[in-house]
Amino acid sequence: MDKNSTVEQTSVKSGFLERFFKLSQHGTSVKNEFIGGITTFATMAYIIFVNPNIMSASGMDPGALFVATCIGAAIGTLMMGLFANWPVGLAPGMGLNAFFAFTVVGEMGYSWQVALGAVFISGVIFVGLSVSRVREWVIESIPTSLRYGMTAGVGLFLGIIGLKSAGIVVGSSATLVTLGDFTQPPAILAAVCFFIISVLSVKKVFGSVLIGIFSVTLIGLGLGLFEYNGIFSAPPSIAPTFMAMDIAGAFNVGMISIILAFLFVNMFDTAGTLMGVAERANLVNKETGKMDGLPKALKADSLSSVIGACFGCPPVTSYVESAAGVSAGARTGLSAVVVSLLFLAAIFLAPLAGMIPAYATAGALIYVAFLMMSSIKNVNWDDFTDSVPAAVTALMMPLTFSISNGIALGFITYTVLKAGTGKFSDISIAMYALSILFVFKLIILG
């Protein structure tokens, strides 16, 4: 093949990508999109190691979970790239995976199949809300203070799970919790992992979370805390989790609050992420103030949760780490396609994922927890009827070890305080309905 034909083929490929993704219109290039895609993947790839580690606590097969995480992320991100043309990566949601494993299965005693059924149902509802204006109405009906409280609460929930997993905090008969034993390697190494990630992130080092996880893993390997099992292999079977959800079992009155928890946390987290990334990627129309392609992005995001549940994933959601890719030049869905292909390639890293110790992922969890907790600063602390419900929502999630209980108590507190102080105009019809539903759940169902 001569040089001219090679150049011609490259031009044809670039021309197709230009037309399909509208690269020039978005002020970007194939090179920028590839760099942006690689950057996004590097900042969110920790999920392929952390998610199986958390979800396996529910009794699910770790190997199947690893493959499900990669496939769920790949499909969701591919839909976002090809359908919506947005530079956003998707993967199983942090916080929601912990809620799935430790609360729904661990504390409440439901099987992981029923929990997956709840994820599937919440995903179907999410899709229905996204193709109509109901989603917009629901989001607008929930007070902003409670949205910030929910995000911060999920962060606190992740933090307590990470600290507990590492042995940094342990149970106490006298004070419920107390400081763990820092003479034990897991507690020390989890703390080291957290500090590595934090310092590198502040310095804006590429792939800081992965560097922290792998550094501590290598230290553990050097100390003989676990054995080396290789890096590459054929993907494990996904059969143990594929289409294993028990949808019929999830149609239970006691599952209502669980389904709503999956739905609300996913909905508000996604809304904030998409709006933030769209602003940074210049996807906001300067004349109308609307986000170009938002309806398609919302549909792609919501449909991802349904598809992810079929493979064995907790709700698949948009990742705020996509902003790192945007900062590196990503502006279109081409970068999302790159992220998707990298997730598919990661399927062959199962042995490496199996070696990542719990204390390494614990350090990453604690780091992510602090990022999410920062949203509490946006609460209106000058209004007691706004700040207290937000604080109740955030505090009760880790203290009751349940995202759904935190949401329920926060919503009830908001409605009672606003009504009790005569601020009826601040209470939407949806808030009245949900508060009554949550009171019924807490008193009647326990």
C-alpha positions as CSV (number, residue, x, y, z in Angstrom):
1,M,0.0,0.0,0.0
2,D,1.5,3.3,-1.1
3,K,1.7,6.5,1.0
4,N,-1.0,8.3,-0.9
5,S,-3.6,5.5,-0.4
6,T,-2.8,5.5,3.4
7,V,-3.3,9.2,3.6
8,E,-6.6,8.9,1.7
9,Q,-7.9,6.2,4.0
10,T,-7.0,8.3,7.1
11,S,-8.8,11.2,5.5
12,V,-11.9,9.2,4.9
13,K,-11.9,7.9,8.5
14,S,-11.4,11.4,9.9
15,G,-14.1,12.7,7.6
16,F,-16.6,10.2,8.9
17,L,-15.8,11.0,12.5
18,E,-16.0,14.7,11.7
19,R,-19.5,14.4,10.2
20,F,-20.9,12.0,12.8
21,F,-19.6,13.7,15.9
22,K,-19.5,17.3,14.5
23,L,-16.0,17.8,15.7
24,S,-15.4,21.2,14.0
25,Q,-18.7,22.5,15.3
26,H,-17.6,21.7,18.8
27,G,-14.1,23.2,18.3
28,T,-12.3,19.9,18.8
29,S,-10.3,17.3,16.9
30,V,-9.8,13.5,16.8
31,K,-6.6,13.8,18.7
32,N,-8.2,15.9,21.5
33,E,-11.1,13.5,21.7
34,F,-8.8,10.5,22.1
35,I,-6.7,12.3,24.7
36,G,-9.8,13.4,26.6
37,G,-11.3,9.8,26.4
38,I,-8.1,8.3,27.8
39,T,-8.0,10.9,30.6
40,T,-11.7,10.2,31.6
41,F,-11.0,6.5,31.7
42,A,-7.9,6.9,33.8
43,T,-9.8,9.0,36.4
44,M,-12.8,6.6,36.7
45,A,-11.2,3.2,36.0
46,Y,-10.9,2.6,39.8
47,I,-14.6,1.5,39.6
48,I,-13.6,-1.7,37.9
49,F,-11.7,-2.7,41.0
50,V,-13.8,-1.0,43.7
51,N,-17.3,-2.1,42.5
52,P,-16.7,-5.9,42.6
53,N,-15.0,-5.5,46.0
54,I,-18.1,-3.8,47.4
55,M,-20.8,-5.7,45.6
56,S,-19.3,-9.1,46.4
57,A,-20.2,-8.5,50.1
58,S,-23.8,-9.3,49.0
59,G,-22.8,-12.8,48.0
60,M,-22.5,-12.1,44.3
61,D,-19.7,-13.8,42.3
62,P,-16.6,-11.4,42.2
63,G,-15.5,-12.6,38.7
64,A,-18.9,-12.1,37.2
65,L,-19.1,-8.7,39.0
66,F,-15.9,-7.6,37.4
67,V,-17.1,-8.4,33.9
68,A,-20.5,-6.9,34.6
69,T,-18.9,-3.7,35.8
70,C,-16.8,-3.4,32.6
71,I,-19.7,-4.3,30.3
72,G,-22.2,-2.1,32.1
73,A,-19.8,0.9,31.9
74,A,-18.9,0.2,28.3
75,I,-22.5,0.0,27.1
76,G,-23.7,3.0,29.0
77,T,-20.8,5.1,27.9
78,L,-21.2,4.0,24.3
79,M,-24.8,5.0,24.3
80,M,-23.9,8.4,25.7
81,G,-21.3,8.9,23.0
82,L,-23.2,7.6,19.9
83,F,-26.8,8.7,20.8
84,A,-26.3,11.9,22.8
85,N,-22.8,12.9,21.4
86,W,-21.7,13.9,24.9
87,P,-18.2,13.5,26.4
88,V,-19.5,11.6,29.5
89,G,-18.4,8.3,30.9
90,L,-20.8,6.1,32.8
91,A,-20.3,3.2,35.3
92,P,-22.0,1.7,38.3
93,G,-22.6,4.4,40.9
94,M,-20.5,4.8,44.0
95,G,-22.7,4.9,47.1
96,L,-25.5,3.1,45.4
97,N,-23.3,-0.1,45.2
98,A,-22.6,0.2,48.9
99,F,-26.3,0.8,49.6
100,F,-27.1,-2.3,47.5
101,A,-24.6,-4.6,49.3
102,F,-24.6,-3.4,52.9
103,T,-28.1,-2.1,53.4
104,V,-30.5,-3.8,51.1
105,V,-28.8,-7.2,51.3
106,G,-26.7,-7.0,54.4
107,E,-29.0,-5.1,56.8
108,M,-32.5,-5.6,55.4
109,G,-31.9,-9.3,54.5
110,Y,-33.1,-9.2,50.9
111,S,-31.4,-11.5,48.4
112,W,-29.1,-9.9,45.9
113,Q,-31.4,-11.1,43.1
114,V,-34.3,-9.2,44.6
115,A,-32.0,-6.1,45.1
116,L,-31.1,-6.3,41.4
117,G,-34.8,-6.5,40.7
118,A,-35.3,-3.2,42.6
119,V,-32.5,-1.7,40.5
120,F,-34.2,-2.8,37.3
121,I,-37.6,-1.4,38.4
122,S,-36.0,1.9,39.4
123,G,-34.2,2.0,36.1
124,V,-37.5,1.4,34.2
125,I,-39.2,4.2,36.2
126,F,-36.1,6.4,35.5
127,V,-36.5,5.8,31.7
128,G,-40.2,6.6,31.9
129,L,-39.4,9.9,33.7
130,S,-36.7,10.8,31.2
131,V,-38.9,10.4,28.1
132,S,-41.5,12.7,29.6
133,R,-41.5,16.0,31.5
134,V,-42.2,14.2,34.8
135,R,-38.5,13.9,35.6
136,E,-38.1,17.6,35.3
137,W,-41.2,18.1,37.5
138,V,-39.9,15.7,40.2
139,I,-36.4,17.3,40.3
140,E,-38.0,20.7,40.6
141,S,-40.3,19.4,43.4
142,I,-37.5,18.2,45.6
143,P,-35.9,21.2,47.5
144,T,-32.3,22.0,46.6
145,S,-31.3,21.7,50.3
146,L,-32.4,18.1,50.4
147,R,-30.6,17.3,47.1
148,Y,-27.3,18.6,48.6
149,G,-28.0,16.7,51.8
150,M,-28.5,13.5,49.8
151,T,-25.2,13.9,48.0
152,A,-23.3,14.7,51.2
153,G,-25.1,11.8,53.0
154,V,-24.0,9.3,50.4
155,G,-20.5,10.6,50.8
156,L,-20.7,10.0,54.6
157,F,-22.1,6.6,54.0
158,L,-19.2,5.7,51.7
159,G,-16.8,7.1,54.2
160,I,-18.0,5.0,57.1
161,I,-17.9,1.9,54.9
162,G,-14.3,2.7,53.8
163,L,-13.2,3.4,57.4
164,K,-14.9,0.2,58.6
165,S,-13.5,-1.9,55.8
166,A,-9.9,-0.7,56.6
167,G,-10.3,-1.2,60.4
168,I,-9.7,2.5,61.0
169,V,-13.0,2.6,62.9
170,V,-14.4,-0.5,64.7
171,G,-17.4,-1.4,66.8
172,S,-17.6,-0.6,70.5
173,S,-20.1,-1.7,73.1
174,A,-19.6,1.5,75.0
175,T,-19.6,4.1,72.3
176,L,-21.0,2.2,69.2
177,V,-17.8,3.1,67.3
178,T,-14.2,3.8,68.2
179,L,-10.7,4.1,66.7
180,G,-9.3,0.9,65.3
181,D,-5.8,-0.6,65.7
182,F,-3.2,1.3,63.7
183,T,-0.6,-1.3,64.4
184,Q,-2.4,-3.5,61.8
185,P,-1.3,-3.1,58.2
186,P,-4.8,-2.7,56.6
187,A,-5.5,0.5,58.7
188,I,-2.1,2.0,57.9
189,L,-2.2,1.1,54.2
190,A,-5.7,2.4,53.8
191,A,-4.6,5.7,55.3
192,V,-1.5,5.8,53.1
193,C,-3.7,5.2,50.0
194,F,-6.0,8.0,51.0
195,F,-3.1,10.4,51.4
196,I,-1.4,9.4,48.2
197,I,-4.7,10.0,46.2
198,S,-5.4,13.3,48.0
199,V,-2.0,14.8,47.5
200,L,-1.8,13.7,43.8
201,S,-5.3,15.0,43.2
202,V,-4.5,18.4,44.7
203,K,-1.5,18.5,42.4
204,K,-3.7,17.4,39.5
205,V,-1.6,14.4,38.7
206,F,-3.1,12.2,35.9
207,G,-4.8,9.1,37.2
208,S,-4.3,9.9,40.9
209,V,-6.9,7.4,42.2
210,L,-5.4,4.5,40.2
211,I,-1.9,5.5,41.3
212,G,-3.0,5.4,44.9
213,I,-4.7,2.0,44.6
214,F,-1.8,0.4,42.7
215,S,0.9,1.9,45.0
216,V,-0.7,0.5,48.1
217,T,-1.3,-2.9,46.4
218,L,2.4,-3.1,45.5
219,I,3.3,-2.3,49.1
220,G,1.0,-5.0,50.3
221,L,2.5,-7.5,47.8
222,G,6.0,-6.6,49.0
223,L,5.0,-7.2,52.7
224,G,3.6,-10.6,51.7
225,L,0.0,-9.7,52.6
226,F,-1.3,-11.5,49.5
227,E,0.1,-13.5,46.5
228,Y,0.7,-12.4,42.9
229,N,-1.8,-14.1,40.6
230,G,-0.9,-12.4,37.2
231,I,-2.5,-9.5,35.4
232,F,-4.1,-10.8,32.2
233,S,-6.5,-13.7,31.5
234,A,-9.6,-14.7,29.6
235,P,-12.6,-12.9,31.1
236,P,-14.5,-14.8,33.9
237,S,-18.0,-16.1,33.2
238,I,-20.8,-13.5,33.6
239,A,-23.4,-16.3,33.9
240,P,-23.7,-16.1,37.7
241,T,-25.1,-12.5,37.5
242,F,-26.5,-12.2,33.9
243,M,-30.3,-11.8,33.9
244,A,-30.4,-13.0,37.6
245,M,-32.6,-10.2,38.9
246,D,-35.8,-11.2,40.7
247,I,-38.2,-8.6,39.5
248,A,-41.3,-10.3,41.0
249,G,-39.6,-10.4,44.4
250,A,-39.0,-6.7,44.2
251,F,-42.7,-6.0,43.8
252,N,-43.1,-5.8,47.6
253,V,-44.4,-2.9,49.7
254,G,-41.3,-3.0,51.8
255,M,-39.2,-2.4,48.6
256,I,-40.9,0.9,47.8
257,S,-38.4,3.0,49.8
258,I,-35.5,1.1,48.4
259,I,-36.6,1.6,44.8
260,L,-37.2,5.3,45.5
261,A,-33.7,5.6,47.1
262,F,-32.1,4.1,44.0
263,L,-34.2,6.4,41.8
264,F,-33.8,9.6,43.7
265,V,-30.0,9.3,44.4
266,N,-29.4,8.3,40.8
267,M,-31.6,11.1,39.4
268,F,-30.2,14.0,41.3
269,D,-26.6,12.8,41.1
270,T,-27.0,12.4,37.3
271,A,-28.6,15.8,37.0
272,G,-25.8,17.6,38.8
273,T,-23.1,15.7,36.9
274,L,-24.6,16.3,33.4
275,M,-25.1,20.0,34.1
276,G,-21.6,20.4,35.4
277,V,-19.9,18.6,32.5
278,A,-22.1,20.3,29.9
279,E,-21.1,23.7,31.3
280,R,-17.4,22.8,31.1
281,A,-17.7,21.3,27.6
282,N,-19.5,24.4,26.2
283,L,-22.6,22.4,25.5
284,V,-24.8,25.2,26.8
285,N,-26.5,27.2,24.1
286,K,-25.5,30.9,24.8
287,E,-28.7,32.2,23.2
288,T,-31.3,30.0,24.8
289,G,-29.4,28.9,28.0
290,K,-30.4,25.3,27.3
291,M,-28.0,22.3,27.1
292,D,-27.7,21.0,23.6
293,G,-28.7,17.3,23.4
294,L,-29.7,17.1,27.1
295,P,-32.9,15.0,26.4
296,K,-30.8,12.4,24.6
297,A,-28.2,12.4,27.4
298,L,-30.9,11.9,30.0
299,K,-32.4,9.0,28.0
300,A,-29.0,7.4,27.5
301,D,-28.2,7.7,31.2
302,S,-31.5,6.3,32.4
303,L,-31.5,3.4,30.0
304,S,-28.0,2.4,31.2
305,S,-29.4,1.5,34.6
306,V,-31.8,-0.9,33.1
307,I,-29.2,-2.6,30.9
308,G,-26.7,-2.6,33.8
309,A,-29.1,-4.5,36.0
310,C,-29.4,-7.2,33.4
311,F,-25.7,-7.9,33.7
312,G,-25.6,-7.6,37.5
313,C,-24.7,-3.9,38.2
314,P,-26.1,-1.4,40.6
315,P,-27.5,1.7,38.9
316,V,-25.2,2.8,36.2
317,T,-24.8,6.6,36.2
318,S,-22.8,9.5,34.7
319,Y,-19.4,10.1,36.3
320,V,-18.3,13.6,37.4
321,E,-14.7,12.4,36.6
322,S,-15.7,13.1,32.9
323,A,-14.9,16.7,33.7
324,A,-11.2,15.7,33.7
325,G,-11.5,14.5,30.1
326,V,-13.3,17.7,29.2
327,S,-10.4,19.6,30.7
328,A,-8.0,17.6,28.5
329,G,-9.9,18.6,25.4
330,A,-12.9,16.2,25.1
331,R,-16.0,17.9,23.6
332,T,-18.0,15.2,21.9
333,G,-19.2,11.6,22.1
334,L,-16.1,10.4,20.3
335,S,-14.2,10.6,23.7
336,A,-17.0,8.6,25.2
337,V,-16.6,5.9,22.6
338,V,-12.9,5.8,23.5
339,V,-13.8,5.3,27.1
340,S,-16.2,2.6,26.2
341,L,-13.6,0.7,24.2
342,L,-11.1,0.9,27.1
343,F,-13.6,-0.5,29.5
344,L,-14.1,-3.5,27.1
345,A,-10.4,-4.0,27.0
346,A,-10.2,-4.0,30.8
347,I,-12.3,-7.2,30.9
348,F,-9.0,-9.1,30.4
349,L,-7.6,-7.6,33.6
350,A,-9.6,-9.9,36.0
351,P,-6.5,-11.4,37.8
352,L,-5.3,-7.8,38.6
353,A,-8.8,-6.9,39.9
354,G,-8.9,-10.0,42.1
355,M,-5.6,-9.0,43.7
356,I,-6.6,-5.5,44.7
357,P,-6.9,-5.7,48.6
358,A,-9.8,-4.2,50.5
359,Y,-7.6,-1.6,52.2
360,A,-6.6,-0.2,48.9
361,T,-10.2,0.3,47.7
362,A,-11.0,1.6,51.2
363,G,-8.6,4.4,50.8
364,A,-10.2,5.3,47.5
365,L,-13.7,5.1,49.1
366,I,-12.7,7.6,51.8
367,Y,-11.3,10.0,49.2
368,V,-14.5,9.8,47.1
369,A,-16.5,10.3,50.3
370,F,-14.9,13.7,51.0
371,L,-15.5,14.8,47.4
372,M,-19.2,14.1,47.7
373,M,-19.5,15.6,51.2
374,S,-18.4,19.0,49.8
375,S,-21.9,19.5,48.4
376,I,-23.2,20.3,51.9
377,K,-21.6,23.8,51.6
378,N,-24.3,24.7,49.1
379,V,-27.1,24.4,51.7
380,N,-28.7,27.6,52.9
381,W,-27.5,27.5,56.5
382,D,-29.2,30.8,57.4
383,D,-32.6,29.1,57.1
384,F,-33.2,26.6,59.9
385,T,-36.0,24.9,58.0
386,D,-33.7,24.3,55.1
387,S,-30.4,23.4,56.9
388,V,-31.8,21.0,59.5
389,P,-33.5,18.7,57.0
390,A,-30.4,18.6,54.8
391,A,-28.3,17.8,57.9
392,V,-30.7,15.1,59.0
393,T,-30.6,13.5,55.6
394,A,-26.8,13.5,55.5
395,L,-26.2,12.4,59.1
396,M,-28.9,9.6,59.3
397,M,-27.5,7.8,56.2
398,P,-24.3,6.7,57.9
399,L,-25.8,6.6,61.4
400,T,-28.6,4.2,60.3
401,F,-26.3,2.6,57.7
402,S,-29.1,3.2,55.1
403,I,-29.4,5.7,52.3
404,S,-33.2,5.1,52.2
405,N,-33.7,5.8,55.9
406,G,-31.7,9.0,55.6
407,I,-33.8,10.2,52.7
408,A,-37.0,9.3,54.5
409,L,-36.1,11.1,57.7
410,G,-34.8,14.1,55.8
411,F,-38.0,14.5,53.8
412,I,-40.3,14.1,56.8
413,T,-38.2,16.7,58.8
414,Y,-38.5,19.2,55.9
415,T,-42.2,18.8,55.5
416,V,-42.9,19.1,59.3
417,L,-40.6,22.1,59.8
418,K,-41.9,24.0,56.9
419,A,-45.6,23.3,57.7
420,G,-45.0,24.0,61.4
421,T,-43.5,27.4,60.7
422,G,-46.2,28.3,58.2
423,K,-44.0,28.1,55.1
424,F,-46.6,26.0,53.1
425,S,-45.6,27.5,49.8
426,D,-42.2,25.8,50.1
427,I,-43.8,22.4,50.2
428,S,-44.7,20.8,46.9
429,I,-47.4,18.2,46.3
430,A,-44.7,15.7,45.7
431,M,-43.1,16.4,49.1
432,Y,-46.4,15.9,50.9
433,A,-47.0,12.6,49.1
434,L,-43.5,11.3,49.7
435,S,-43.4,12.4,53.4
436,I,-46.7,10.5,54.0
437,L,-45.3,7.5,52.2
438,F,-42.1,7.6,54.3
439,V,-44.0,7.9,57.6
440,F,-46.1,4.9,56.6
441,K,-42.9,3.0,55.8
442,L,-41.1,3.8,59.0
443,I,-44.1,3.3,61.4
444,I,-46.0,0.5,59.7
445,L,-43.3,-1.4,57.9
446,G,-40.4,-0.6,60.2
